[in-house]
Amino acid sequence: MQDRTTLLGRWLHSWIRPDGSINGFNNHSVWGGNPYRWIDFHAGHSTWSSPLLPALAGALNAFPDKAAAELLDRMCAFQASSLQESGQYRFIGFESGETSRNALIHNAITNVALAMTVRDGRQWLSEQTVERIRTVFLSNLQACLHFSGGRAGETTTCNQEYARIWSKLLYREAYGDTSRDDELVEDLDYMIAHFHTRGTPDGESGGTLRYLGDAEALEPAEYYGLMIAPLTLAARIFGNKRYADEAKAIALHVARSAWTDEAGQKRFHRLWYRRDNRWFLMKEPMLVAGMGLTLYGIHQYLQLDRVAELEQFLADCDRTYAHYQTEGGYFVSASGWNHEANVAPSTSWHTHDLLYLLARHGAPANFWDEWNKPVARTVLLGDDAIWIENGEHWSIGDYYWQDIYGLLGKKTAPVFYRNIPAWTMSDKVPPADFAFPDKPVFLKTEDGIYLRSRHELPYAIVSACGKPYLGEG
């Protein structure tokens, strides 16, 4: 997987800006939303991309690189300095773009990433950045007290509270602050007592309720790393085997709920729901890209207990990544949506995948050389949407004589546009420099998909829909 990890890293690097921000069309391939669906048109930074920071710290630990270390420090400084007046981080909207300015999970995951980066990569950061992270971490905890009073409780959302707990555990390790140990134990015990279940799909495994007001559905699979990782870390810190046992039960819940798709690949399930007092498994729509935090949590658990079944599950998921990776480095996003959520790759979800892949497989010696190379010209064909990349330009396009999306973006820009023709005389016509260069045209017919346009430099083309790509025609 190391060669594929370098491809993924190269693609993510193409979205990083000089100020340390990470741009992207941040499609939420679990809920199906994105800034286009929210009528927001934000393609700039998202805090959900912050796991890229500890991922790069891990790569630097394996193979130091001066330019990459300077970039990581800049990225951390940008994230730690991007704040709202409320004290919450900026850019916490993710799929809602800049529309949402209030969300616990997107603050908590940022604190997780920043504290983990200090813990694992302090030597790559300036003293000023390390201190800035300490200060903003503490102030952000205060800014988020209005979420369930800052502690696990009746109004808690499970994965979000676990992310907050995880961040405090990581801060403890990064800065040697044990002052919250009592509250951390209390909160962990509360979460286990009130949110954890057993019996899906068997007595050894179980998921968690999302919130206490709904006992009829469990959390979607991609969130379970936010539970497994802190429980595993708490087991190590506090020496409490109960936390490890709960982490294992959740890991088994994910592994034993997985299914095999039409391509023969192991996939995360969507969720379990209860009807007429019986639990049922829902498979999709569900992501491919974005499995990373849950797989990272399982990988962390395996450092405590080498469970062969879980080792095999990680190996199976690694093969899924390999199968669904494009030549551009990004993965097919999801299946089951039958719209752009299947093919539009979110940089945010892919940072989670890079964190896991580097933690599990390590960085190859050529990681930083490959990191700096240009990304391939690629096309990912979906059922009704087409993802296209050429240099800094990206597009969510349409098939010949269809007009559903027509989105134009640049990796260097924090906004994207609907391709409104100039003849409309609209003030919403995109700037001239957003015109997509050498854009391919595809015809979808009853028998398959054909390329109608001709190009001196070829595109790497992959079909992720029910019809095969049949070449030029």
VEXLUM-508852 format. One line per 3 residues: number of its first residue (from 0); their letters; for each residue x, z, y of C-alpha. Coordinates in Angstrom, 2 decimals. Each point is the difference from the previous one (the first is absolute). Last residue first. Example, Ala and Ser with C-alpha at 12.3 -4.5 7.8 and 13.67 -1.06 7.14 Angstrom:
BEGIN
1> SA> 13.67:7.14:-1.06  -1.37:0.66:-3.44
END
This chain:
BEGIN
472> GEG> -16.64:-30.15:6.89  3.14:2.07:0.12  0.17:2.87:-2.47
469> LYP> -2.60:1.19:-2.50  -0.45:3.65:1.05  -2.33:1.54:-2.53
466> KGC> -3.50:1.30:0.82  -1.13:3.59:-0.58  2.06:1.37:2.88
463> ASV> 3.50:1.33:0.48  1.69:-3.39:0.21  3.68:-0.07:0.93
460> IAY> 1.81:-2.46:2.29  3.66:0.10:1.05  -0.08:-2.33:3.02
457> PLE> 2.16:-3.10:0.12  2.17:-1.17:2.90  -0.70:-3.63:0.87
454> HRS> -3.72:0.69:-0.25  -2.99:-2.16:-0.92  -3.63:1.11:0.38
451> RLY> -2.87:-0.28:-2.46  1.14:2.73:-2.43  -2.50:0.18:-2.84
448> IGD> -2.06:2.83:-1.48  -1.89:-0.18:-3.29  -2.60:-1.75:-2.12
445> ETK> -3.12:0.49:2.15  1.92:-0.63:3.20  1.98:2.07:2.48
442> LFV> 1.98:-2.10:2.49  3.06:1.58:1.59  1.65:-0.73:3.35
439> PKD> 3.52:1.25:0.76  1.02:1.13:3.50  3.19:-1.57:1.34
436> PFA> 0.25:2.49:2.84  -2.91:2.42:0.59  -1.04:0.06:3.66
433> FDA> 0.64:3.55:1.24  2.43:-1.27:2.67  -2.86:-1.74:1.79
430> PPV> -1.79:3.25:0.77  -3.30:0.43:-1.86  -3.24:-1.43:1.48
427> KDS> -2.10:3.05:0.95  -0.53:-1.12:3.60  -2.17:-2.74:-1.46
424> MTW> 0.23:-3.64:1.16  -1.50:-0.93:-3.41  2.39:-2.98:-0.11
421> API> 2.90:2.45:-0.42  -1.06:0.79:-3.53  -0.54:3.67:-0.97
418> NRY> 2.52:1.04:-2.62  -1.01:3.65:-0.22  2.90:2.06:1.25
415> FVP> 2.61:2.57:-0.99  1.43:3.02:1.81  3.19:2.10:-0.17
412> ATK> 2.25:-3.11:0.10  3.36:-0.66:-1.67  -1.50:-0.66:-3.42
409> KGL> -2.11:-2.68:1.62  -3.70:-0.51:-0.56  -2.72:-2.62:-0.36
406> LGY> -3.41:0.46:-1.62  -2.22:-2.98:-0.86  -2.40:2.11:-2.05
403> IDQ> -3.25:-1.60:-1.19  0.27:-3.68:0.93  -0.06:-2.34:-2.99
400> WYY> 0.71:-3.72:0.10  3.23:0.34:-1.97  0.56:3.54:-1.21
397> DGI> 0.38:2.82:2.46  2.86:1.95:1.54  1.27:3.52:0.39
394> SWH> 3.15:-0.78:1.91  3.54:1.18:0.47  2.80:-1.13:2.31
391> EGN> 3.42:1.68:0.27  1.52:-2.39:-2.53  -2.79:-1.90:-1.75
388> EIW> -2.57:2.17:-1.75  -3.44:-0.98:-1.34  -2.81:2.14:-1.48
385> IAD> -2.98:-2.14:-1.06  -3.59:1.23:-0.07  -3.04:-1.15:-2.01
382> DGL> 0.90:0.80:-3.59  3.62:0.70:0.79  3.12:-2.15:0.25
379> LVT> 3.28:1.71:0.88  2.30:-2.31:1.96  3.68:0.58:0.69
376> RAV> 2.92:-1.07:2.17  2.83:2.22:-1.27  1.24:3.01:1.95
373> PKN> 3.30:-0.21:1.88  2.98:2.10:-1.18  0.84:3.41:1.50
370> WED> -1.34:2.23:-2.77  1.83:-2.13:-2.58  3.35:1.16:1.36
367> WFN> -1.36:3.56:0.29  -1.15:0.12:-3.62  3.09:-1.68:-1.51
364> APA> 1.16:3.10:-1.89  -3.40:0.47:-1.59  -2.27:2.77:1.26
361> GHR> -1.37:2.56:-2.43  -2.44:-0.60:-2.83  -2.48:2.86:0.26
358> ALL> 0.50:1.24:3.56  0.60:-3.55:1.27  -3.15:-1.28:-1.68
355> YLL> -2.10:2.93:1.20  0.98:-0.21:3.66  -0.30:-3.80:-0.12
352> DHT> -3.58:0.25:-1.29  -1.01:2.39:2.75  1.52:-2.40:2.55
349> HWS> -2.14:-2.76:-1.54  -3.20:1.83:0.87  0.98:0.06:3.66
346> TSP> 1.24:-3.61:0.13  -3.49:-1.06:-1.00  -0.06:-3.28:-1.90
343> AVN> -3.07:-2.22:0.60  -0.90:-1.40:-3.43  -2.82:1.98:-1.60
340> AEH> -1.22:1.62:3.23  -0.57:-3.52:1.38  -3.18:-0.52:-2.04
337> NWG> -1.07:0.08:-3.63  0.34:3.79:-0.09  0.63:0.41:-3.73
334> SAS> 3.76:-0.15:-0.02  2.68:1.48:2.20  3.05:-0.56:2.19
331> VFY> 2.00:-2.67:-1.78  3.49:1.30:0.54  2.53:-0.58:2.78
328> GGE> 3.53:-1.31:-0.59  -0.45:-3.48:1.46  0.50:-1.46:-3.46
325> TQY> -3.23:1.74:-0.98  -0.34:3.21:-2.01  -3.05:0.33:-2.24
322> HAY> 1.73:-0.16:-3.38  2.91:2.19:1.08  -2.29:2.68:1.42
319> TRD> -2.05:0.00:-3.18  3.19:0.27:-2.06  0.94:3.10:1.99
316> CDA> -3.48:1.33:-0.74  0.64:-0.26:-3.73  3.35:1.77:0.34
313> LFQ> -1.69:2.77:1.99  -2.62:0.37:-2.72  2.66:0.12:-2.69
310> ELE> 1.72:2.90:1.74  -3.39:1.70:0.28  -0.60:-0.28:-3.74
307> AVR> 3.55:1.13:-0.77  -0.37:3.24:1.97  3.41:1.07:1.31
304> DLQ> -0.88:3.23:1.79  1.37:1.18:3.32  1.62:-3.26:1.19
301> LYQ> -3.05:-1.71:-1.47  -2.11:1.67:2.68  1.96:-1.81:2.71
298> HIG> -0.63:-3.35:-1.71  -3.71:0.85:-0.20  -0.03:0.72:3.73
295> YLT> 1.86:-3.24:0.75  -2.50:-1.90:-2.14  -2.81:1.49:2.08
292> LGM> 1.85:-0.79:3.22  0.81:-3.55:-1.08  -3.27:-1.45:-1.25
289> GAV> -0.41:-1.70:3.37  0.24:-3.66:-0.98  -2.32:-0.55:-2.96
286> LMP> -3.20:1.19:1.63  -3.44:0.46:-1.44  -3.41:-1.60:0.01
283> EKM> -0.12:1.18:-2.71  0.18:2.14:-3.13  -2.89:2.48:0.25
280> LFW> -0.07:2.60:-2.80  -3.19:1.90:-0.80  -0.61:3.75:-0.30
277> RND> -3.28:1.24:-1.42  -2.49:2.47:1.53  -2.56:-2.74:0.70
274> RRY> 2.61:-1.84:2.08  3.50:1.21:0.80  2.74:-2.08:1.61
271> WLR> 3.62:-0.58:-1.00  2.25:-2.00:2.30  1.80:-3.31:0.65
268> HFR> 2.08:-0.30:-3.15  3.68:-0.82:0.41  1.10:-3.14:-1.82
265> KQG> 2.05:-0.96:-3.04  0.50:-3.77:-0.13  -1.33:-2.44:-2.59
262> AED> -0.89:-2.63:2.59  -3.70:0.69:-0.54  0.53:3.66:0.86
259> TWA> 1.04:2.91:-2.19  -1.45:3.40:0.84  1.26:3.36:1.23
256> SRA> -2.08:3.15:-0.51  2.53:1.48:-2.44  2.91:-0.36:2.40
253> VHL> -1.86:1.27:3.06  -1.57:3.00:-1.75  3.31:0.66:-1.74
250> AIA> 1.66:0.34:3.40  -2.82:2.32:1.13  0.43:2.23:-3.06
247> KAE> 3.78:0.00:0.45  -0.24:1.16:3.61  -2.36:2.76:-1.08
244> DAY> 2.43:1.18:-2.67  2.89:-0.09:2.48  -1.95:2.18:2.43
241> RKN> -0.83:2.45:-2.77  3.69:0.22:-0.93  0.71:1.97:3.19
238> GFI> 3.72:0.12:0.79  -0.69:0.17:3.73  2.19:-2.88:1.15
235> RAA> -0.08:-2.10:-3.18  -3.72:0.39:-0.62  -0.61:-0.58:3.71
232> LTL> 1.86:-3.33:-0.18  -2.09:-1.09:-2.96  -3.24:1.07:1.67
229> PAI> 1.12:-1.74:3.20  0.74:-3.28:-1.84  -3.06:-0.05:-2.27
226> MLG> -2.58:0.52:2.75  1.01:-2.63:2.57  1.06:-2.17:-2.93
223> YYE> -3.65:0.08:-0.99  -1.15:-2.14:2.92  0.38:-3.38:-1.77
220> APE> -2.40:1.02:-2.76  -3.17:0.31:2.06  -1.18:3.62:0.40
217> LAE> -2.79:1.21:-2.25  -3.75:-0.55:0.28  -3.23:1.93:-0.58
214> ADG> 1.09:3.42:1.29  -0.53:-1.01:3.62  -0.10:2.68:2.72
211> LYR> 3.19:1.60:-1.28  2.21:-2.89:1.05  1.95:-2.69:-1.86
208> LTG> -0.46:1.72:-3.33  3.16:0.04:-2.05  1.08:-1.65:-3.22
205> GSE> 0.28:1.16:-3.57  2.06:-0.26:-3.14  0.54:1.98:-3.17
202> GDP> -3.72:0.30:-0.76  -0.62:-3.73:0.05  -0.84:-2.94:2.32
199> TGR> -0.70:1.62:2.30  -0.68:3.41:-1.54  1.52:2.47:2.43
196> THF> -0.56:0.62:3.70  2.00:1.23:2.98  -1.63:0.53:3.40
193> HAI> -1.01:3.65:0.35  2.41:2.10:-2.06  2.95:-2.39:0.25
190> MYD> -0.38:-0.45:3.74  -0.34:3.74:0.60  3.09:0.77:-2.08
187> LDE> 2.00:-2.55:1.98  -1.27:1.44:3.28  0.86:3.57:-0.93
184> VLE> 3.46:-1.00:-1.23  0.63:-1.92:3.21  -1.32:2.88:2.10
181> DDR> 2.47:2.42:-1.59  2.95:-2.36:0.28  -0.59:-0.85:3.66
178> STD> 3.00:1.87:1.45  2.44:-1.58:-2.45  1.71:-2.27:2.56
175> GYA> 3.19:-1.53:-1.44  -0.22:-3.08:2.24  -0.31:-2.90:-2.46
172> ERY> -1.22:2.04:-2.97  -2.69:1.90:1.91  -0.91:-3.21:1.83
169> LLK> -0.55:-1.61:-3.41  -2.35:2.80:-1.05  -1.84:-0.23:3.31
166> SWI> -0.40:-3.77:-0.37  -1.33:0.41:-3.53  -2.63:2.48:1.21
163> RAY> -1.15:-2.48:2.66  -0.13:-2.77:-2.61  -1.98:2.32:-2.29
160> EQN> -2.46:0.57:2.82  -0.44:-3.74:0.45  -0.41:-0.71:-3.72
157> CTT> -2.71:2.65:-0.32  -2.07:-0.36:3.15  -0.49:3.56:1.21
154> TEG> -3.29:1.23:1.45  -0.25:2.98:-2.37  3.59:1.08:0.49
151> ARG> 3.70:-0.84:-0.28  1.72:0.79:3.29  0.40:-1.36:3.53
148> GSF> -3.46:1.12:1.06  -1.62:-2.65:-2.19  1.38:-2.78:2.22
145> HLC> -0.08:1.61:3.46  3.50:1.36:-0.67  1.42:-3.53:0.24
142> AQL> 1.65:0.36:3.41  1.65:3.21:-1.19  1.55:-1.73:-3.00
139> NSL> 1.07:-2.77:2.39  1.91:2.50:2.16  1.94:1.25:-3.01
136> FVT> 0.91:-3.47:-1.24  0.80:-1.13:3.54  2.62:2.69:0.45
133> RIR> 1.68:-0.42:-3.37  0.01:-3.80:0.35  1.60:0.25:3.44
130> EVT> 2.65:2.33:-1.41  0.96:-2.48:-2.70  -0.08:-2.84:2.53
127> QES> 2.31:1.83:2.43  2.38:0.94:-2.80  0.30:-3.72:-0.75
124> LWQ> -1.29:-1.23:-3.34  1.83:-1.49:-2.97  1.35:3.36:-1.23
121> RGD> -3.54:1.42:-0.02  -0.98:-2.46:-2.73  -1.84:1.82:-2.79
118> RVT> -1.44:3.03:1.78  -0.17:-1.68:3.41  -1.70:-3.06:-1.49
115> MAL> -2.38:2.18:-2.00  -0.99:1.87:3.17  -0.70:-3.28:1.83
112> AVN> -1.93:-1.53:-2.89  -2.19:3.02:-0.70  -0.63:0.52:3.72
109> TIA> -1.12:-3.61:0.26  -2.19:0.40:-3.06  -1.65:3.00:1.67
106> NHI> -0.81:-1.79:3.25  -1.56:-2.95:-1.81  -1.87:2.33:-2.34
103> LAN> -1.43:2.15:2.79  -1.70:-2.73:2.00  -0.93:-0.31:3.69
100> RST> 0.93:-2.96:2.22  -1.98:-2.71:-1.83  -0.54:-3.34:1.76
97> EGS> 3.70:-0.82:0.29  0.03:-1.86:-3.31  -2.97:0.97:-2.17
94> EFG> 1.88:-0.77:-3.23  2.86:2.31:1.06  -1.45:2.01:2.93
91> IFR> 2.81:2.54:0.31  2.07:-2.02:2.50  0.80:2.98:2.23
88> YQG> 0.76:3.39:-1.44  -2.23:2.95:0.78  1.04:2.18:2.92
85> SEQ> -3.29:-0.57:1.81  1.79:-2.00:2.70  0.91:-2.49:-2.73
82> LSS> 3.46:-0.16:-1.50  2.62:-2.56:-0.97  3.22:1.97:0.42
79> AQF> 0.50:1.05:-3.62  -0.77:-3.53:-1.22  2.40:-1.66:2.43
76> ACM> 2.75:2.53:-0.69  -0.41:-0.48:-3.74  0.21:-3.79:0.35
73> RDL> 3.04:0.27:2.27  1.79:2.29:-2.45  -0.84:-2.41:-2.81
70> LEA> 1.33:-2.94:2.01  3.29:1.77:0.71  0.34:0.77:-3.71
67> AAK> -0.73:-3.66:-0.86  2.70:-1.19:2.39  2.57:2.43:-1.40
64> DPF> -0.69:-0.66:-3.69  0.39:2.62:-2.70  -0.88:-1.05:-3.55
61> ANL> -1.81:2.51:-2.23  -0.78:2.53:2.72  -0.93:-2.90:2.27
58> AGA> -2.57:-1.22:-2.51  -1.52:3.48:-0.16  -0.18:0.24:3.78
55> LAP> -1.70:-3.41:-0.01  -2.77:1.30:-2.23  -0.21:3.17:2.09
52> LLP> -0.89:-2.15:3.06  -2.15:-2.62:-1.75  -2.43:2.82:-0.82
49> SSW> -1.04:-0.31:3.71  -2.12:-3.13:-0.46  -3.25:2.00:0.07
46> TSH> 1.07:0.94:3.53  -0.92:-3.53:1.05  1.90:-2.25:2.40
43> GAH> -1.39:-3.21:1.41  -2.46:-2.55:-1.31  -3.05:1.16:1.97
40> FDI> -2.83:-2.55:0.14  -2.76:2.64:0.40  -3.18:-1.64:-1.22
37> WRY> -0.18:2.59:-2.80  -0.07:-2.79:-2.60  3.04:-1.60:1.65
34> PNG> 1.70:3.40:0.26  -0.31:0.43:-3.78  -2.66:1.17:-2.43
31> GWV> -0.37:-0.42:-3.75  -0.14:3.71:-0.81  2.76:-0.15:-2.63
28> SHN> 1.80:-3.08:1.33  0.39:1.47:3.44  1.54:-2.94:1.89
25> NFG> 2.68:0.88:2.44  1.01:-3.30:1.54  3.49:1.21:0.80
22> NIS> 2.48:1.37:2.52  2.52:2.72:-0.71  1.41:1.73:3.08
19> GDP> 3.69:0.81:0.38  0.45:-1.28:3.58  1.69:-3.18:-1.31
16> RIW> -3.11:-0.91:-2.04  -0.44:0.31:-3.75  -2.23:-2.70:-1.58
13> SHL> 2.78:-2.11:-1.57  1.49:3.18:-1.46  -3.08:0.40:-2.18
10> WRG> 0.61:-3.42:-1.55  3.67:0.75:-0.63  -0.87:3.35:-1.61
7> LLT> -2.46:-1.69:-2.35  2.59:-2.58:-1.04  2.59:2.78:-0.51
4> TRD> -2.48:1.84:-2.23  -0.50:-3.14:-2.07  3.72:-0.12:-0.70
1> QM> -0.05:3.68:-0.97  -2.97:-0.34:-2.39
END
